[in-house]
Amino acid sequence: MDAHDASATTVETSSERPDITPGRHKWLVLSTVSVGTFMATLDGSIVNISLPKIQEAFGVNLAAIEWIVVAYLLVVGALLLPFGRLGDIIGYKRVYLLGFAIFAGSSALCGASESVWMLVGFRSMQGIGAAMLQAMGPAIVTHTFGAKERGMALGLNSISVSIGLSIGPALGGLLTEYGSWRAIFYINVPVGIFAILWAWRILGNERGETRQPFDFRGAILSSGGLFALLLALIQGEDWGWSSATVLALFAMSVLLISSFIIAELRSPHPMLELRLFKIRAFSAGNISLLIAFAGLFIATFLMPFFLQRGQGFSPLKAGLLLTPIPLATMVFAPFAGWFSDRIGTRLPATVGIGVMAFGLYTLTQLHTSASYWDLIWRLAIIGVGQGLFNSPNSSAILGSVPRIRLGIASGTLAEMRINGQVLGIAAGGAIIASRMAGHVAALSGHLPPDIVQRDAFILSLHDAFYVSAAVVALGVFTSLVRGKNE
């Protein structure tokens, strides 16, 4: 790890804290974090597949249904940093348990919703609980495991992400088809109750920085700025990138985030210790994470459209065909974490993001005649790269900061992941919208109209996949600068 510079070391008031749960119980601690990670991941993947049924049940248009997803993402993205800092102050266990309780309770309310806007409101509440869980999970793991086991522990925890992503579409399809869309929310309640009891029993009552005040001004400025930025990115395609509303949101985000940076530099107890970004492993790891997820989500956002519109597959079959990515990640993430504990994080993380870029590039060769195997091996390569990259990169980020800043480091890591996803989705939609007309014009007159539309869409997808691969390839360079031992 790079040595902290003089300004960075001033944030560290305690060199080492004892583990939350020392000895063999650390693996039980990992199990509690994995349950929370699984719940948050499953909820995202299980809801999306059921949106058409929810639309049918409430009889509303697509724009209203989109807010079920948008509201959740906005709340999570806006609150990760404040909850990360709150965990540092009052203790990770308290925030984590409260997150479970809010998530499970709001899931029950989502299932009982009588209107789409009631559902959107409760999904926003669910996002509060998810932000608490996602901000605290990596911090608890890093606080519990030493440097020689941290990468492996984070890799094992990523298995729960892969399981949630793998079974979500299929489970959502089954619950919706043979039960009701409400069941996709109710299923969180018994899992949440078990998780609360398990975490209460296993997690230790570690002490936070109770003498330090919470930076409410920083929390308001950062949450408002990120909310405005994410809303503009999510809705830019629908509202128009040059519309007054979107431009106002971008201007507001710049103003609020700039004010946040100034306020944090002046605050004696900042919510986000900006000097952490002077730590090369921390800044390089977070930038690489943002780049990787932005490029990855250009492709993963568009692949269901290729499978359903280009290949004619049903939503359930399309969901199953996307499982090679999380399954390959699940296999390779623990290995990459274990390997990085022994040789450092830079090599496996850099190789991983390079493999991701290559896998995304192979998607540019897909056509409507692609077989199952053509799809599976390409998506598996992307999953292998993701597995090799994620756990070493997370280990480098969390291992580079003082232990009293693990909460905010964990929140920053989760924030970069969310921001990357939103950027990727926004970029993917924008590329398709901008390239379709040109491809339609080039193909018209040579093919039947329906074939023109299909082939123009496929060519536009190829353009998006090229951009996706190029963006992720940039992450190879940002990963390499993290330092020889990181």
MOTA-V526544 format. One record per helix or strand of 2 or more residues. SS is the DSSP state (~ for helix, > for strand). FROM is the first residue (numbers start at 1). LEN is the number of residues. If there is no record, write none. Layout:
ss & from & len
SS & FROM & LEN
SS & FROM & LEN
This chain:
ss & from & len
~ & 6 & 4
~ & 23 & 26
~ & 51 & 8
~ & 62 & 29
~ & 92 & 20
~ & 116 & 29
~ & 150 & 29
~ & 183 & 20
~ & 216 & 24
~ & 244 & 23
~ & 274 & 5
~ & 280 & 31
~ & 315 & 7
~ & 323 & 21
~ & 345 & 21
~ & 372 & 28
~ & 403 & 41
~ & 449 & 32
